Amino acid sequence: MSIHSATAAPSDAEHTRSVVGEFLAARAAGDIGRLVALFADEVDWLLAENPAVPWIRPRSTAAECAAQLTELMEHTVPEDARASVDTFLVDGKDAVLMGHLSGTVRATGRSFQGPFALRVTVEDGRITRHHLYENSLSVAEACATP
C-alpha cells in the first residue's frame, strides 16, 4: 500500500510544465540571463538549416541557445513579432508546443508567418532538447532581398 503526503514532490510532467512556462516568460521578457540558466550546459538544438536566415545556425551550449533570442531581435522588428501557443502538451520530461508565429525582417521590411511546433525536454530542471519546426520557407523569403 502506498501513502502519498500532501507535500509530495511534483511529477516530471508538472516540473516540465513549470520550466517550459519559465522559458516562455523569459523569452517574452527578453531575459537572456534567465534563458542561459534554463538551458543545460549542452543542448540538443535543432532548427532546420536555413543559410538565408542570419539567426538560424547550429547551437549546443546554454549561452548559444539563449543568444538566439538576441540575434532574432537584432534582425527582426520587435514591435512586429507575434507568437501564440495554441497547444501545450506535456508527457513526463517532454513538452510539445504548437502555435503560430510572425514577424518582419529588419533589413528587407518583408514579413514571415506560419505555424510552428516546438519540442522541449527538461531534465534536472534545465532544457536539454529544443527542436523547433517552423515555416522556414516563409522566413527565408522574408530575408531575401527583393
N, CA, C and O atoms as a MOPAC input file, in Angstrom:
PM7 MOZYME 1SCF
protein

 N      0.83700 1    -1.16000 1     0.00000 1
 C      0.00000 1     0.00000 1     0.00000 1
 C      0.89700 1     1.24300 1     0.00000 1
 O      1.90100 1     1.29700 1     0.71000 1
 N      0.52200 1     2.23100 1    -0.80000 1
 C      1.29800 1     3.45900 1    -0.91800 1
 C      0.52500 1     4.61400 1    -0.30100 1
 O     -0.67300 1     4.77500 1    -0.53300 1
 N      1.21900 1     5.40000 1     0.47300 1
 C      0.59100 1     6.57300 1     1.07600 1
 C      1.28800 1     7.80200 1     0.51900 1
 O      2.51300 1     7.91100 1     0.59200 1
 N      0.52100 1     8.72400 1    -0.03200 1
 C      1.06700 1     9.95800 1    -0.59500 1
 C      0.78000 1    11.10600 1     0.35400 1
 O     -0.35300 1    11.29200 1     0.79900 1
 N      1.80300 1    11.86300 1     0.65600 1
 C      1.58000 1    13.01700 1     1.52900 1
 C      1.17200 1    14.21700 1     0.69000 1
 O      1.35600 1    14.22400 1    -0.52800 1
 N      0.62700 1    15.21500 1     1.33400 1
 C      0.19500 1    16.43600 1     0.65200 1
 C      1.39400 1    17.23200 1     0.15400 1
 O      1.23600 1    18.14100 1    -0.66100 1
 N      2.59200 1    16.90200 1     0.63500 1
 C      3.78900 1    17.63100 1     0.21800 1
 C      4.63300 1    16.79800 1    -0.74200 1
 O      5.84700 1    16.98800 1    -0.81900 1
 N      4.01600 1    15.89500 1    -1.46300 1
 C      4.74400 1    15.04800 1    -2.41000 1
 C      5.43300 1    15.90700 1    -3.45900 1
 O      4.94500 1    16.97100 1    -3.84100 1
 N      6.58400 1    15.41600 1    -3.91400 1
 C      7.33900 1    16.13600 1    -4.94300 1
 C      6.50600 1    16.21300 1    -6.21600 1
 O      5.73100 1    15.30400 1    -6.51300 1
 N      6.66600 1    17.29600 1    -6.96600 1
 C      5.90000 1    17.40700 1    -8.20900 1
 C      6.31800 1    16.31400 1    -9.19100 1
 O      7.46300 1    15.86400 1    -9.17900 1
 N      5.40500 1    15.90400 1   -10.01800 1
 C      5.69600 1    14.88200 1   -11.02200 1
 C      6.60800 1    15.47000 1   -12.09400 1
 O      6.76400 1    16.68800 1   -12.19000 1
 N      7.20500 1    14.59700 1   -12.89500 1
 C      8.02400 1    15.06500 1   -14.01100 1
 C      7.22100 1    15.99900 1   -14.90800 1
 O      7.72500 1    17.02900 1   -15.35600 1
 N      5.96800 1    15.63200 1   -15.16600 1
 C      5.13500 1    16.44800 1   -16.06400 1
 C      4.89900 1    17.83900 1   -15.46700 1
 O      4.97700 1    18.83600 1   -16.18500 1
 N      4.61400 1    17.91600 1   -14.17600 1
 C      4.39900 1    19.21700 1   -13.53000 1
 C      5.67200 1    20.05600 1   -13.56800 1
 O      5.62800 1    21.26200 1   -13.81300 1
 N      6.79200 1    19.41000 1   -13.32500 1
 C      8.07800 1    20.11200 1   -13.34500 1
 C      8.39300 1    20.60400 1   -14.76500 1
 O      8.84500 1    21.73500 1   -14.94700 1
 N      8.15400 1    19.75700 1   -15.75800 1
 C      8.38900 1    20.14000 1   -17.15600 1
 C      7.53000 1    21.32700 1   -17.52700 1
 O      8.01900 1    22.29100 1   -18.11600 1
 N      6.25800 1    21.26700 1   -17.19000 1
 C      5.33900 1    22.36700 1   -17.50000 1
 C      5.82100 1    23.66800 1   -16.85100 1
 O      5.75500 1    24.73000 1   -17.47000 1
 N      6.29800 1    23.58800 1   -15.62800 1
 C      6.78200 1    24.76500 1   -14.92100 1
 C      8.02800 1    25.35400 1   -15.59100 1
 O      8.09900 1    26.56600 1   -15.79100 1
 N      8.99900 1    24.52400 1   -15.93700 1
 C     10.22900 1    25.01100 1   -16.57000 1
 C      9.93100 1    25.59300 1   -17.95300 1
 O     10.48300 1    26.63200 1   -18.31600 1
 N      9.07500 1    24.94300 1   -18.71600 1
 C      8.73000 1    25.47200 1   -20.04100 1
 C      7.97900 1    26.79500 1   -19.89200 1
 O      8.17300 1    27.70900 1   -20.69300 1
 N      7.13600 1    26.90300 1   -18.89000 1
 C      6.46700 1    28.17600 1   -18.62600 1
 C      7.46800 1    29.27600 1   -18.30300 1
 O      7.32300 1    30.40500 1   -18.77100 1
 N      8.48800 1    28.95200 1   -17.50400 1
 C      9.54900 1    29.92300 1   -17.19700 1
 C     10.30500 1    30.31300 1   -18.46600 1
 O     10.64100 1    31.48100 1   -18.66000 1
 N     10.56900 1    29.33100 1   -19.32800 1
 C     11.24700 1    29.58100 1   -20.59700 1
 C     10.44400 1    30.56200 1   -21.45500 1
 O     10.99800 1    31.52000 1   -21.99200 1
 N      9.15000 1    30.32000 1   -21.57900 1
 C      8.29700 1    31.19900 1   -22.38200 1
 C      8.26700 1    32.61200 1   -21.80200 1
 O      8.32000 1    33.59100 1   -22.54600 1
 N      8.18200 1    32.71900 1   -20.48300 1
 C      8.16600 1    34.03600 1   -19.83800 1
 C      9.49500 1    34.75600 1   -20.04800 1
 O      9.50500 1    35.95800 1   -20.31200 1
 N     10.60600 1    34.04800 1   -19.93700 1
 C     11.92200 1    34.66200 1   -20.13300 1
 C     12.10100 1    35.12600 1   -21.57700 1
 O     12.66700 1    36.19300 1   -21.81500 1
 N     11.62700 1    34.33800 1   -22.54200 1
 C     11.70600 1    34.76300 1   -23.94900 1
 C     10.86900 1    36.00800 1   -24.18100 1
 O     11.30700 1    36.95600 1   -24.83300 1
 N      9.65900 1    35.99500 1   -23.63900 1
 C      8.76900 1    37.15000 1   -23.82700 1
 C      9.36300 1    38.41000 1   -23.20600 1
 O      9.17700 1    39.50900 1   -23.72900 1
 N     10.07200 1    38.25400 1   -22.09800 1
 C     10.66600 1    39.39400 1   -21.40300 1
 C     12.04000 1    39.77600 1   -21.95700 1
 O     12.59600 1    40.81200 1   -21.59300 1
 N     12.58600 1    38.92800 1   -22.84600 1
 C     13.92500 1    39.17900 1   -23.37100 1
 C     14.99900 1    38.99800 1   -22.30700 1
 O     16.04400 1    39.64600 1   -22.36700 1
 N     14.75400 1    38.12600 1   -21.33600 1
 C     15.66500 1    37.90600 1   -20.21000 1
 C     16.71200 1    36.85200 1   -20.57300 1
 O     16.53500 1    35.66500 1   -20.29900 1
 N     17.80500 1    37.30100 1   -21.19300 1
 C     18.84600 1    36.39300 1   -21.66700 1
 C     19.50200 1    35.65400 1   -20.49600 1
 O     19.78600 1    34.46100 1   -20.60500 1
 N     19.74000 1    36.33500 1   -19.40100 1
 C     20.34300 1    35.69600 1   -18.23400 1
 C     19.51300 1    34.53100 1   -17.73500 1
 O     20.04900 1    33.47200 1   -17.41100 1
 N     18.20800 1    34.72500 1   -17.67200 1
 C     17.31600 1    33.64000 1   -17.22600 1
 C     17.31000 1    32.49900 1   -18.24600 1
 O     17.27100 1    31.33000 1   -17.86400 1
 N     17.34700 1    32.83000 1   -19.54200 1
 C     17.38900 1    31.78600 1   -20.56000 1
 C     18.65200 1    30.94600 1   -20.43400 1
 O     18.59700 1    29.72000 1   -20.52300 1
 N     19.79600 1    31.60700 1   -20.22800 1
 C     21.04500 1    30.85600 1   -20.05300 1
 C     20.90400 1    29.89000 1   -18.87900 1
 O     21.34100 1    28.74200 1   -18.96700 1
 N     20.29900 1    30.34200 1   -17.78700 1
 C     20.12100 1    29.49000 1   -16.60800 1
 C     19.17100 1    28.32900 1   -16.87500 1
 O     19.32200 1    27.26000 1   -16.28400 1
 N     18.20500 1    28.52200 1   -17.74900 1
 C     17.22100 1    27.47000 1   -18.03700 1
 C     17.74700 1    26.40700 1   -18.99000 1
 O     17.30900 1    25.25800 1   -18.92600 1
 N     18.67900 1    26.76200 1   -19.87500 1
 C     19.24600 1    25.77400 1   -20.78800 1
 C     20.34400 1    24.99100 1   -20.07800 1
 O     21.08800 1    25.54400 1   -19.26700 1
 N     20.44100 1    23.70300 1   -20.38900 1
 C     21.51200 1    22.86600 1   -19.84600 1
 C     22.84300 1    23.29300 1   -20.45700 1
 O     22.88000 1    24.03900 1   -21.43600 1
 N     23.92300 1    22.81300 1   -19.87200 1
 C     25.24500 1    23.14800 1   -20.39300 1
 C     25.39800 1    22.69400 1   -21.83800 1
 O     26.00100 1    23.39600 1   -22.65000 1
 N     24.85800 1    21.52900 1   -22.16000 1
 C     24.85100 1    21.00500 1   -23.53200 1
 C     23.39200 1    20.77100 1   -23.93200 1
 O     22.63600 1    20.13000 1   -23.20200 1
 N     23.00600 1    21.29500 1   -25.09600 1
 C     21.61800 1    21.22000 1   -25.54400 1
 C     21.55100 1    20.54600 1   -26.91300 1
 O     22.35300 1    20.83300 1   -27.80100 1
 N     20.58600 1    19.65100 1   -27.06600 1
 C     20.28200 1    19.05800 1   -28.37300 1
 C     19.38500 1    20.06000 1   -29.08500 1
 O     18.16600 1    20.04100 1   -28.91600 1
 N     19.99100 1    20.93700 1   -29.88200 1
 C     19.30700 1    22.04200 1   -30.55700 1
 C     19.05600 1    21.65500 1   -31.99900 1
 O     19.97600 1    21.22200 1   -32.69400 1
 N     17.82900 1    21.80400 1   -32.45900 1
 C     17.51300 1    21.51700 1   -33.85400 1
 C     16.61400 1    22.61100 1   -34.39800 1
 O     15.55800 1    22.91400 1   -33.84300 1
 N     17.05700 1    23.18700 1   -35.48500 1
 C     16.28400 1    24.17000 1   -36.23600 1
 C     16.74500 1    23.98400 1   -37.66800 1
 O     17.94500 1    24.02800 1   -37.94100 1
 N     15.82700 1    23.78100 1   -38.57300 1
 C     16.19200 1    23.46500 1   -39.95600 1
 C     17.21600 1    24.45300 1   -40.49900 1
 O     17.06400 1    25.66700 1   -40.36400 1
 N     18.26400 1    23.91000 1   -41.11600 1
 C     19.27900 1    24.77900 1   -41.71100 1
 C     18.62000 1    25.71800 1   -42.69600 1
 O     17.78300 1    25.31400 1   -43.50300 1
 N     19.00900 1    26.97100 1   -42.61700 1
 C     18.40800 1    27.97800 1   -43.48000 1
 C     19.46200 1    29.07600 1   -43.68000 1
 O     19.43400 1    30.09300 1   -42.98700 1
 N     20.39500 1    28.87200 1   -44.63100 1
 C     21.51600 1    29.79600 1   -44.79200 1
 C     21.10600 1    31.24500 1   -45.05000 1
 O     21.90200 1    32.15200 1   -44.80600 1
 N     19.90400 1    31.48700 1   -45.52900 1
 C     19.45600 1    32.84900 1   -45.82000 1
 C     19.03800 1    33.60200 1   -44.55500 1
 O     18.81000 1    34.81100 1   -44.59500 1
 N     18.94000 1    32.89300 1   -43.44600 1
 C     18.41900 1    33.48600 1   -42.21700 1
 C     19.55100 1    33.62200 1   -41.19500 1
 O     20.06400 1    32.61500 1   -40.70800 1
 N     19.94600 1    34.85500 1   -40.86800 1
 C     21.12700 1    35.05100 1   -40.01500 1
 C     21.01000 1    34.54400 1   -38.58200 1
 O     22.03800 1    34.28100 1   -37.95900 1
 N     19.83300 1    34.39800 1   -38.04200 1
 C     19.70600 1    33.95600 1   -36.65400 1
 C     19.53400 1    32.44300 1   -36.54100 1
 O     19.44200 1    31.91000 1   -35.43500 1
 N     19.49200 1    31.75100 1   -37.67800 1
 C     19.36500 1    30.29600 1   -37.65300 1
 C     20.72800 1    29.68900 1   -37.96300 1
 O     21.25300 1    29.80900 1   -39.07000 1
 N     21.27800 1    29.03600 1   -36.94800 1
 C     22.56400 1    28.36500 1   -37.08800 1
 C     22.65600 1    27.28100 1   -36.02300 1
 O     21.86500 1    27.27100 1   -35.08000 1
 N     23.60900 1    26.37500 1   -36.16400 1
 C     23.75600 1    25.33200 1   -35.13900 1
 C     24.11200 1    25.94700 1   -33.78100 1
 O     24.83600 1    26.93900 1   -33.70400 1
 N     23.59600 1    25.34600 1   -32.73000 1
 C     23.87200 1    25.78900 1   -31.35800 1
 C     23.93600 1    24.54200 1   -30.47800 1
 O     23.32600 1    23.52100 1   -30.79100 1
 N     24.67200 1    24.63400 1   -29.38700 1
 C     24.71500 1    23.48000 1   -28.48500 1
 C     24.93500 1    23.84800 1   -27.02900 1
 O     24.71100 1    23.00900 1   -26.15700 1
 N     25.36300 1    25.06600 1   -26.72800 1
 C     25.58600 1    25.44200 1   -25.32900 1
 C     24.45000 1    26.34400 1   -24.84100 1
 O     23.69400 1    26.89900 1   -25.63800 1
 N     24.34800 1    26.47800 1   -23.53400 1
 C     23.30900 1    27.33200 1   -22.95200 1
 C     23.43400 1    28.75700 1   -23.47100 1
 O     22.43100 1    29.36600 1   -23.84300 1
 N     24.63800 1    29.29200 1   -23.50000 1
 C     24.83900 1    30.67400 1   -23.96100 1
 C     24.47200 1    30.83300 1   -25.43200 1
 O     23.86000 1    31.83200 1   -25.81000 1
 N     24.83800 1    29.86000 1   -26.26600 1
 C     24.49100 1    29.93400 1   -27.69700 1
 C     22.98200 1    29.86800 1   -27.90000 1
 O     22.42700 1    30.59600 1   -28.72300 1
 N     22.32500 1    28.99800 1   -27.15100 1
 C     20.87700 1    28.85100 1   -27.28800 1
 C     20.15800 1    30.12400 1   -26.84200 1
 O     19.22600 1    30.57800 1   -27.50400 1
 N     20.58500 1    30.68700 1   -25.73700 1
 C     19.97400 1    31.92800 1   -25.25200 1
 C     20.24200 1    33.07500 1   -26.21200 1
 O     19.38900 1    33.94600 1   -26.38400 1
 N     21.41700 1    33.09000 1   -26.84300 1
 C     21.78900 1    34.16000 1   -27.76900 1
 C     20.90400 1    34.18800 1   -29.01000 1
 O     20.84500 1    35.20500 1   -29.70100 1
 N     20.22600 1    33.10200 1   -29.29900 1
 C     19.33800 1    33.07600 1   -30.46300 1
 C     18.29100 1    34.17000 1   -30.35300 1
 O     17.92800 1    34.77500 1   -31.36100 1
 N     17.80200 1    34.43400 1   -29.15700 1
 C     16.80400 1    35.48600 1   -28.97000 1
 C     17.40500 1    36.85600 1   -29.29400 1
 O     16.76500 1    37.67200 1   -29.95700 1
 N     18.61700 1    37.10800 1   -28.83400 1
 C     19.28200 1    38.37800 1   -29.12200 1
 C     19.46200 1    38.55400 1   -30.62500 1
 O     19.17700 1    39.62300 1   -31.16400 1
 N     19.92800 1    37.51800 1   -31.29500 1
 C     20.14800 1    37.58000 1   -32.74000 1
 C     18.83100 1    37.78400 1   -33.48700 1
 O     18.76800 1    38.55800 1   -34.44200 1
 N     17.79200 1    37.09400 1   -33.05400 1
 C     16.47700 1    37.26500 1   -33.67100 1
 C     16.02100 1    38.71600 1   -33.53600 1
 O     15.51100 1    39.29800 1   -34.49400 1
 N     16.20000 1    39.29900 1   -32.35900 1
 C     15.76400 1    40.68200 1   -32.13100 1
 C     16.59900 1    41.68700 1   -32.92800 1
 O     16.09500 1    42.74000 1   -33.31800 1
 N     17.86200 1    41.36700 1   -33.16900 1
 C     18.71100 1    42.25500 1   -33.96500 1
 C     18.28300 1    42.28500 1   -35.42900 1
 O     18.43000 1    43.30800 1   -36.09800 1
 N     17.75500 1    41.17200 1   -35.92700 1
 C     17.43600 1    41.03600 1   -37.34200 1
 C     15.96000 1    41.19700 1   -37.67600 1
 O     15.58600 1    41.20900 1   -38.84900 1
 N     15.11700 1    41.32200 1   -36.65000 1
 C     13.68700 1    41.48900 1   -36.90100 1
 C     13.19500 1    42.74100 1   -36.17600 1
 O     13.89500 1    43.30800 1   -35.33700 1
 N     11.99000 1    43.15400 1   -36.51500 1
 C     11.37500 1    44.33000 1   -35.89800 1
 C     10.60700 1    43.84700 1   -34.65900 1
 O      9.55800 1    43.21700 1   -34.79200 1
 N     11.12400 1    44.13800 1   -33.45600 1
 C     10.49000 1    43.60900 1   -32.23900 1
 C      9.00200 1    43.93100 1   -32.12000 1
 O      8.22700 1    43.10100 1   -31.64500 1
 N      8.59500 1    45.12600 1   -32.54600 1
 C      7.17900 1    45.50700 1   -32.42700 1
 C      6.26300 1    44.64800 1   -33.30600 1
 O      5.06400 1    44.55400 1   -33.04700 1
 N      6.82900 1    44.02400 1   -34.34100 1
 C      6.02600 1    43.20700 1   -35.24300 1
 C      6.03500 1    41.72500 1   -34.86500 1
 O      5.30700 1    40.93400 1   -35.46500 1
 N      6.83700 1    41.34400 1   -33.89400 1
 C      6.96100 1    39.93400 1   -33.51500 1
 C      5.69700 1    39.46300 1   -32.79900 1
 O      5.21300 1    40.11000 1   -31.87100 1
 N      5.18600 1    38.34300 1   -33.24100 1
 C      3.99600 1    37.74200 1   -32.62700 1
 C      4.20900 1    36.24000 1   -32.52300 1
 O      4.74200 1    35.61200 1   -33.43900 1
 N      3.79700 1    35.68200 1   -31.42000 1
 C      3.80000 1    34.23700 1   -31.24000 1
 C      2.63600 1    33.87800 1   -30.34100 1
 O      2.41500 1    34.50700 1   -29.30600 1
 N      1.90800 1    32.87600 1   -30.73900 1
 C      0.81100 1    32.39600 1   -29.91000 1
 C      0.95300 1    30.89000 1   -29.76500 1
 O      1.31500 1    30.19300 1   -30.71300 1
 N      0.66800 1    30.40500 1   -28.58400 1
 C      0.70200 1    28.97900 1   -28.30500 1
 C     -0.74300 1    28.50500 1   -28.19600 1
 O     -1.49200 1    28.93900 1   -27.32100 1
 N     -1.11300 1    27.61100 1   -29.09600 1
 C     -2.46700 1    27.07200 1   -29.10000 1
 C     -2.56300 1    25.74900 1   -28.34500 1
 O     -3.61700 1    25.40000 1   -27.81200 1
 N     -1.44000 1    25.01400 1   -28.30700 1
 C     -1.41700 1    23.69800 1   -27.68700 1
 C     -0.14600 1    23.55200 1   -26.87100 1
 O      0.93600 1    23.91000 1   -27.33600 1
 N     -0.26900 1    23.02700 1   -25.65600 1
 C      0.87900 1    22.82300 1   -24.77300 1
 C      0.68000 1    21.43200 1   -24.16100 1
 O     -0.07100 1    21.26700 1   -23.20000 1
 N      1.35700 1    20.44800 1   -24.72800 1
 C      1.23400 1    19.06100 1   -24.28800 1
 C      2.46400 1    18.67200 1   -23.49100 1
 O      3.58300 1    19.02500 1   -23.86200 1
 N      2.26800 1    17.95000 1   -22.40100 1
 C      3.38400 1    17.51000 1   -21.58400 1
 C      3.22700 1    16.02200 1   -21.29600 1
 O      2.15500 1    15.54900 1   -20.92100 1
 N      4.33700 1    15.29300 1   -21.48500 1
 C      4.38900 1    13.87300 1   -21.16700 1
 C      5.71600 1    13.62600 1   -20.45600 1
 O      6.75500 1    13.49000 1   -21.10300 1
 N      5.68100 1    13.56800 1   -19.14800 1
 C      6.90500 1    13.36500 1   -18.38400 1
 C      7.86700 1    14.51700 1   -18.57200 1
 O      7.55100 1    15.66100 1   -18.24400 1
 N      9.04500 1    14.21500 1   -19.10200 1
 C     10.09400 1    15.22200 1   -19.28200 1
 C      9.98000 1    15.96000 1   -20.61600 1
 O     10.74700 1    16.88700 1   -20.87500 1
 N      9.03600 1    15.56000 1   -21.45600 1
 C      8.88400 1    16.15500 1   -22.78500 1
 C      7.65300 1    17.04400 1   -22.86900 1
 O      6.60200 1    16.74800 1   -22.30100 1
 N      7.82000 1    18.14700 1   -23.59900 1
 C      6.69900 1    19.05100 1   -23.87200 1
 C      6.69800 1    19.36800 1   -25.35500 1
 O      7.75200 1    19.44800 1   -25.98500 1
 N      5.51600 1    19.54500 1   -25.90200 1
 C      5.35300 1    19.97800 1   -27.29100 1
 C      4.39900 1    21.16200 1   -27.27900 1
 O      3.29100 1    21.08900 1   -26.74600 1
 N      4.85400 1    22.24700 1   -27.87500 1
 C      4.02700 1    23.44100 1   -28.01000 1
 C      3.75500 1    23.63900 1   -29.48800 1
 O      4.65200 1    23.48500 1   -30.31700 1
 N      2.52300 1    23.97900 1   -29.81700 1
 C      2.16100 1    24.26800 1   -31.20000 1
 C      1.43300 1    25.59500 1   -31.23500 1
 O      0.67200 1    25.93200 1   -30.32800 1
 N      1.68000 1    26.33800 1   -32.29400 1
 C      1.04000 1    27.63400 1   -32.39500 1
 C      1.36600 1    28.31500 1   -33.69900 1
 O      1.56500 1    27.66500 1   -34.72600 1
 N      1.41900 1    29.62400 1   -33.65000 1
 C      1.62400 1    30.44200 1   -34.84500 1
 C      2.60300 1    31.55200 1   -34.49500 1
 O      2.55800 1    32.10900 1   -33.39900 1
 N      3.49500 1    31.87000 1   -35.44000 1
 C      4.41700 1    32.97100 1   -35.22900 1
 C      4.48900 1    33.84100 1   -36.47400 1
 O      4.19900 1    33.39300 1   -37.58400 1
 N      4.87600 1    35.07700 1   -36.27100 1
 C      5.03700 1    36.00500 1   -37.39200 1
 C      6.00500 1    37.09600 1   -36.98200 1
 O      6.25300 1    37.32900 1   -35.79900 1
 N      6.54600 1    37.75800 1   -37.99800 1
 C      7.47400 1    38.84500 1   -37.74000 1
 C      7.85700 1    39.54200 1   -39.02700 1
 O      7.39400 1    39.18300 1   -40.10900 1
 N      8.70600 1    40.53800 1   -38.89600 1
 C      9.19300 1    41.30800 1   -40.03500 1
 C     10.71400 1    41.37900 1   -39.95300 1
 O     11.27500 1    41.67600 1   -38.89800 1
 N     11.37400 1    41.10500 1   -41.07200 1
 C     12.83400 1    41.17000 1   -41.13100 1
 C     13.23000 1    42.63100 1   -41.29500 1
 O     12.75500 1    43.31400 1   -42.20200 1
 N     14.09700 1    43.10200 1   -40.41600 1
 C     14.51000 1    44.49900 1   -40.39300 1
 C     15.16300 1    44.93000 1   -41.71700 1
 O     14.82000 1    45.98600 1   -42.24900 1
 N     16.09000 1    44.13800 1   -42.25100 1
 C     16.86600 1    44.52800 1   -43.43300 1
 C     16.02600 1    44.63000 1   -44.70600 1
 O     16.33500 1    45.42700 1   -45.59100 1
 N     14.96700 1    43.82800 1   -44.80000 1
 C     14.17800 1    43.80100 1   -46.03800 1
 C     12.80000 1    44.43500 1   -45.89300 1
 O     12.19000 1    44.83000 1   -46.88600 1
 N     12.30700 1    44.53400 1   -44.65900 1
 C     10.95600 1    45.03100 1   -44.43500 1
 C      9.89400 1    44.00500 1   -44.79400 1
 O      8.70200 1    44.31400 1   -44.78800 1
 N     10.31300 1    42.79800 1   -45.10500 1
 C      9.37400 1    41.73700 1   -45.50800 1
 C      8.95800 1    40.90800 1   -44.29600 1
 O      9.72600 1    40.71500 1   -43.35400 1
 N      7.72300 1    40.42500 1   -44.35000 1
 C      7.15700 1    39.66900 1   -43.23700 1
 C      7.20400 1    38.17100 1   -43.47500 1
 O      7.26800 1    37.69800 1   -44.61000 1
 N      7.17100 1    37.44900 1   -42.38300 1
 C      7.04800 1    35.98600 1   -42.41300 1
 C      5.97300 1    35.59000 1   -41.42300 1
 O      5.66100 1    36.33100 1   -40.49000 1
 N      5.41300 1    34.41300 1   -41.63800 1
 C      4.40300 1    33.90900 1   -40.72300 1
 C      4.19300 1    32.43700 1   -40.98100 1
 O      4.56200 1    31.92100 1   -42.03600 1
 N      3.60600 1    31.76800 1   -40.02500 1
 C      3.26300 1    30.36800 1   -40.20300 1
 C      3.15000 1    29.64100 1   -38.88600 1
 O      3.41800 1    30.19700 1   -37.82000 1
 N      2.74800 1    28.38600 1   -38.97700 1
 C      2.62000 1    27.56300 1   -37.78200 1
 C      4.00300 1    27.12400 1   -37.30000 1
 O      4.97600 1    27.14100 1   -38.05400 1
 N      4.06500 1    26.73300 1   -36.03500 1
 C      5.29600 1    26.16000 1   -35.50500 1
 C      4.95300 1    25.03800 1   -34.53800 1
 O      3.84800 1    24.96300 1   -34.00200 1
 N      5.93000 1    24.17400 1   -34.33600 1
 C      5.87800 1    23.17100 1   -33.27900 1
 C      7.24000 1    23.19800 1   -32.59600 1
 O      8.27000 1    23.26400 1   -33.26600 1
 N      7.24800 1    23.14700 1   -31.28300 1
 C      8.47400 1    23.15700 1   -30.50800 1
 C      8.45900 1    21.97000 1   -29.56400 1
 O      7.54100 1    21.81500 1   -28.76000 1
 N      9.48800 1    21.12800 1   -29.66700 1
 C      9.64300 1    20.00100 1   -28.73200 1
 C     10.75100 1    20.35900 1   -27.75500 1
 O     11.86400 1    20.69100 1   -28.16200 1
 N     10.44600 1    20.29100 1   -26.47900 1
 C     11.38300 1    20.63000 1   -25.41800 1
 C     11.45900 1    19.45800 1   -24.44800 1
 O     10.44300 1    18.85700 1   -24.10000 1
 N     12.68200 1    19.14300 1   -24.01500 1
 C     12.87400 1    18.13600 1   -22.96700 1
 C     13.52800 1    18.82000 1   -21.77900 1
 O     14.47500 1    19.59000 1   -21.93500 1
 N     13.01400 1    18.53100 1   -20.59100 1
 C     13.53600 1    19.11400 1   -19.35400 1
 C     14.07300 1    17.98800 1   -18.48100 1
 O     13.36500 1    17.03200 1   -18.16400 1
 N     15.33700 1    18.12100 1   -18.09900 1
 C     15.96800 1    17.15500 1   -17.20400 1
 C     16.70700 1    17.92300 1   -16.10700 1
 O     17.44300 1    18.87000 1   -16.38600 1
 N     16.50400 1    17.51000 1   -14.88500 1
 C     17.13900 1    18.17100 1   -13.74200 1
 C     16.89800 1    19.67600 1   -13.74700 1
 O     17.78700 1    20.45000 1   -13.39300 1
 N     15.70200 1    20.08900 1   -14.14500 1
 C     15.31500 1    21.49500 1   -14.09100 1
 C     15.83800 1    22.35700 1   -15.22300 1
 O     15.65500 1    23.57500 1   -15.20300 1
 N     16.48700 1    21.75200 1   -16.21100 1
 C     17.05000 1    22.54000 1   -17.31500 1
 C     16.65200 1    21.93400 1   -18.65500 1
 O     16.39000 1    20.73500 1   -18.75500 1
 N     16.61200 1    22.76500 1   -19.66600 1
 C     16.21000 1    22.33300 1   -21.01000 1
 C     17.39000 1    21.65500 1   -21.69000 1
 O     18.43900 1    22.26500 1   -21.89500 1
 N     17.20400 1    20.38800 1   -22.03700 1
 C     18.26000 1    19.62000 1   -22.69400 1
 C     17.99800 1    19.40700 1   -24.17600 1
 O     18.90600 1    19.06900 1   -24.93500 1
 N     16.73900 1    19.60900 1   -24.58700 1
 C     16.39900 1    19.47700 1   -26.00600 1
 C     15.49900 1    20.63600 1   -26.39500 1
 O     14.58300 1    21.00800 1   -25.66200 1
 N     15.78300 1    21.21100 1   -27.58900 1
 C     14.99000 1    22.31700 1   -28.14000 1
 C     14.93500 1    22.09700 1   -29.64100 1
 O     15.86300 1    22.46500 1   -30.36100 1
 N     13.86600 1    21.50700 1   -30.10900 1
 C     13.68700 1    21.24400 1   -31.53800 1
 C     12.52500 1    22.09500 1   -32.03400 1
 O     11.38600 1    21.90400 1   -31.60900 1
 N     12.81000 1    23.03200 1   -32.93200 1
 C     11.79600 1    23.93100 1   -33.45700 1
 C     11.51700 1    23.60700 1   -34.91400 1
 O     12.43700 1    23.50500 1   -35.72600 1
 N     10.25500 1    23.44900 1   -35.23400 1
 C      9.80800 1    23.21400 1   -36.61200 1
 C      8.92200 1    24.39200 1   -36.98800 1
 O      7.90700 1    24.64900 1   -36.34000 1
 N      9.31200 1    25.10600 1   -38.04000 1
 C      8.57600 1    26.30100 1   -38.42600 1
 C      8.47700 1    26.39600 1   -39.94100 1
 O      9.02400 1    25.55800 1   -40.65800 1
 N      7.78500 1    27.40600 1   -40.42100 1
 C      7.64400 1    27.64400 1   -41.85300 1
 C      8.93000 1    28.30500 1   -42.35500 1
 O      8.97700 1    29.51700 1   -42.56700 1
 N      9.96300 1    27.49400 1   -42.53900 1
 C     11.28000 1    28.02300 1   -42.88700 1
 C     11.28800 1    28.69000 1   -44.26600 1
 O     12.09600 1    29.58800 1   -44.50100 1
 N     10.42800 1    28.27900 1   -45.16500 1
 C     10.35900 1    28.91300 1   -46.48700 1
 C      9.89100 1    30.35400 1   -46.33300 1
 O     10.46500 1    31.25100 1   -46.95000 1
 N      8.87000 1    30.59700 1   -45.52900 1
 C      8.37700 1    31.95600 1   -45.31200 1
 C      9.46600 1    32.85000 1   -44.69700 1
 O      9.61200 1    34.01100 1   -45.07700 1
 N     10.22600 1    32.29400 1   -43.74200 1
 C     11.29400 1    33.04800 1   -43.09000 1
 C     12.39200 1    33.36800 1   -44.09800 1
 O     12.87100 1    34.50100 1   -44.14800 1
 N     12.79500 1    32.38800 1   -44.89800 1
 C     13.84200 1    32.59300 1   -45.89600 1
 C     13.41500 1    33.63300 1   -46.93600 1
 O     14.21300 1    34.48800 1   -47.32000 1
 N     12.17500 1    33.56300 1   -47.38700 1
 C     11.66900 1    34.53600 1   -48.36700 1
 C     11.66300 1    35.95300 1   -47.79000 1
 O     11.93800 1    36.91700 1   -48.50400 1
 N     11.35100 1    36.07800 1   -46.50100 1
 C     11.34500 1    37.39100 1   -45.87300 1
 C     12.75000 1    37.96800 1   -45.74400 1
 O     12.92600 1    39.18600 1   -45.72500 1
 N     13.75000 1    37.09300 1   -45.65600 1
 C     15.14800 1    37.53600 1   -45.53900 1
 C     15.76300 1    37.85600 1   -46.89300 1
 O     16.76200 1    38.57200 1   -46.96500 1
 N     15.18700 1    37.34100 1   -47.95200 1
 C     15.74300 1    37.54500 1   -49.29800 1
 C     15.53800 1    38.99300 1   -49.75500 1
 O     14.47200 1    39.57600 1   -49.56000 1
 N     16.56800 1    39.54800 1   -50.35800 1
 C     16.46300 1    40.89800 1   -50.88900 1
 C     15.56900 1    40.86400 1   -52.11600 1
 O     15.77600 1    40.05400 1   -53.02000 1
 N     14.56300 1    41.75600 1   -52.14800 1
 C     13.61800 1    41.72300 1   -53.28900 1
 C     14.28500 1    42.09800 1   -54.60800 1
 O     13.62700 1    42.11500 1   -55.64900 1

